[in-house]
Structure formats: structure tokens, C-alpha cells
Amino acid sequence: MDTLFEKHDRIIEITPMEIIRQWANSINWDARLLAIRGPKGVGKSTIMRQYIKQHYKYMDRQVLYVSCDDSYFSTHTILDLVKQFYLQGGKHLFIDEIHKYDNWSQEIKEAYDFYPTLRIAISGSSLLSLTEGDSDLSRRCINHDIQGLSFREFLHFYKGIEMPIYPLEEVLTDPAPLIRQMNSLGRPVALFHEYMKYGYYPYYMENEIDYYQAIQQVVNQTIDNELTKICHVSQSNTRKIKALMTMLCASEPFEVDITKMSILSGLKRDTVVEYLMHMGKAKLLQLLYCDLVSVKRMQKPDKIYIDNPNMLYAWATTPVQIGTVRETIVVNQLTAKHDVEFGKKRGDFLVDRKYTIEVGGENKNFRQIKDIPNSYVLADNLETAIGNKLPIWSVGFLY
């Protein structure tokens, strides 16, 4: 335990505090058991360490941060850790990278049941399941899912421009305050185009030169490690999954043809659908359906996007089409807080079963969504709204 506390002291001491996300304020840190899930690289570990640095004194032994990739777990269990920490007066335990520990859910369940005064926070992959078999933690654990930086956060952390969060209904029905404030602080079109290429991941400023390479490593590690370990994907098929990613990057978002994808990837049809589901849960892809209410298990999606534009630019092997980038960023920003369905013949997207959204360039018109109530165009290269035609960057302030 002494070695773990020494490592804890060092890592908390060097934890950066320049970027503190508002996600941290929405987390119920007083919960007996909480989980922070999200794709690799969005700052889950940093959020945990920053909370400790803000709320506990240096060398306070009532709190401990540990990662499951620590060598300690080669000879000890989570229950060993919990018992020793508790006996030494520990009150708040933070366990990072929990998905790297086999049988984690069973041991966390036992720790929750046997140490009722201990608060435990865990973090791990977006693929982390709280409902596995007999170790169902869904009723014990408060779950928080996080994603990369919004356009609003990008402006705050990288450009020094502070803007409040705007709810979607306010953005769509009364955009004037947002637009007026943003235009008074900077040129939103240029800034948004920069954000679509760089800055979704919190490590951009510390690694500008190798930023895309770092994103490629995120994708590779997610496929090679998380999909194989958590979803039991065959190691021999990881290259084919990466080929699927490359194929999707090179294509305009399309209505899914599983047979064609099967032929091009060399995977069986059912395997393609299964892998798409895993890639969606891992936040490599955004999978859209025409009807979320009636979606069945292992049902093929109706439209597929790479999770975010930064990943799209980083992984693509051919020039990226701006139309694809626009739709990708809109889906990415909206799905953080809202349900998004593929609109098919009634606009590009249906949001919360209420708002119809069409996405395009500055000359985009209402022809495809005319006479549809609550319909809006999100157009690129606009600084202001024209009726229900809004700047595409306006959806970047939802979180």
C-alpha cells in the first residue's frame, strides 16, 4: 500500500489544472459507487485526478487513486486493495482503467456490499457494461458518460473565449443571443472550421505536431485491446475492422449496404453487423437508425458516421469531403445530450422526435424539409441566422 500511496502522490502532484471540464461538476462524487465511461483520450483519468487535487490535501491518506494497469494487480486483487485501504482509514477510492481487470464487476459488487462506508469511483472504456451476468451493478452504480470537447469548450480552453452552455431548444428557437455574443468575441466560422480538424481531444495543445498520430493510436488501441478483450473480437479480424474504418472514412455517409461491406471487408454479413455494434459502443462510429424506439438487438444501422471529425481527418487515407465533415460534427455534438435518428426522406436528422434538421453549405435551402413543423437548416459559412436557417457552429454550445 505504501508504494501505491507514493505513486498516488506523484501523479496527483503533476496533474494539470489548466483544462477543468464542466463534466466534472455534473458528476455525483458523493455516490457510494460511480462509473465514468468514455472513449479513450477524452480525459476520464484527468477528471478523476483533478477532483482529488481540488478536494484533498497533498498526502491525504483518506483518498487513493490507482490504475488497473499498475503492476500491483499482477499479484493482488481489487478486493485486496479495498480491504487494505479501508483498514488504513481510507474513505474514497478511485480505480482507473477498470476494464483492464478481469472479473472487475464481481469484485466491485462485493466491495460495495461489504464496505458500505467506502466511496468508490471507477473509470473505463465506453464498452464498460454495468449489467454483466450475476454482477449487475446498474442499481448500485451511478453512471456518467463523457465525450470529447465541444466547440464551446474548444473556444474556452484553446482560444480564451468563454461562452455559456445553450440548450438545444434555445439554440433553434431563439438563436439571437448566442449569435450576437459569439460574433462579438471572435469569427465563429473560421474557429469552427479549425475545431472540426483539431481540438476535440483535450491533449491537442500539448501534442499539436503529433495530434493526428495520437488519434490513430487511440483508434488502434481501442480496436486491438478493448474490442478484443471486452467484446471478444478475434485478434485475426482487427485488421479487417480497421479496413472498415478506412472504408467509411473514404465514403460519404450512406444508407448502409451490409452485403457490400461484407464483400469489401472479407467478413461475414452477420459479423459485419456485430462489429459495427461494437464500434458504435466504443465511440469509433456513430450509428443512426430511422426509429430508435423499435431498434432490435443486432439490427443493422441505417446510416454510419465516424465518431468525430478529428478522428475522420486523422484516419482517412484520401481527402475528406466537407459534406461528410459537416454531418459528422452535427451528429457528434447533438448525441452528447439528445437522441438523433436518421431522417431518411424528411431531412438529414430527427432530434428527440421533435426537430427536423437538414445540414449543408451556405446555399442550402428548405426544399427537402418544407412544410415540416420544427424544421431547421444548419448551414456552413454563416455568421448569423436567416429565419430557421442557422449557422452550423450554433450546435457547438450544448455542453
Secondary structure as UniProt FT lines:
FT   HELIX           2..13
FT   HELIX           23..26
FT   TURN            29..30
FT   STRAND          33..37
FT   TURN            40..41
FT   HELIX           44..55
FT   TURN            58..59
FT   TURN            61..62
FT   STRAND          63..67
FT   TURN            68..69
FT   HELIX           71..74
FT   HELIX           78..87
FT   TURN            88..89
FT   STRAND          92..96
FT   HELIX           98..100
FT   TURN            102..103
FT   HELIX           104..114
FT   TURN            116..117
FT   STRAND          119..124
FT   TURN            126..127
FT   TURN            133..134
FT   TURN            138..140
FT   STRAND          142..145
FT   HELIX           151..159
FT   HELIX           168..173
FT   HELIX           176..185
FT   HELIX           188..197
FT   TURN            202..204
FT   HELIX           205..207
FT   TURN            209..210
FT   HELIX           211..221
FT   HELIX           222..227
FT   HELIX           228..230
FT   HELIX           235..237
FT   HELIX           238..249
FT   HELIX           258..265
FT   HELIX           269..281
FT   TURN            282..283
FT   STRAND          285..288
FT   TURN            293..294
FT   TURN            297..298
FT   STRAND          303..306
FT   HELIX           309..315
FT   HELIX           322..335
FT   TURN            336..337
FT   STRAND          340..342
FT   TURN            344..345
FT   STRAND          349..351
FT   TURN            352..354
FT   STRAND          355..360
FT   TURN            362..363
FT   HELIX           367..369
FT   TURN            370..371
FT   TURN            373..374
FT   STRAND          375..379
FT   TURN            387..388
FT   STRAND          389..391
FT   HELIX           392..397
//
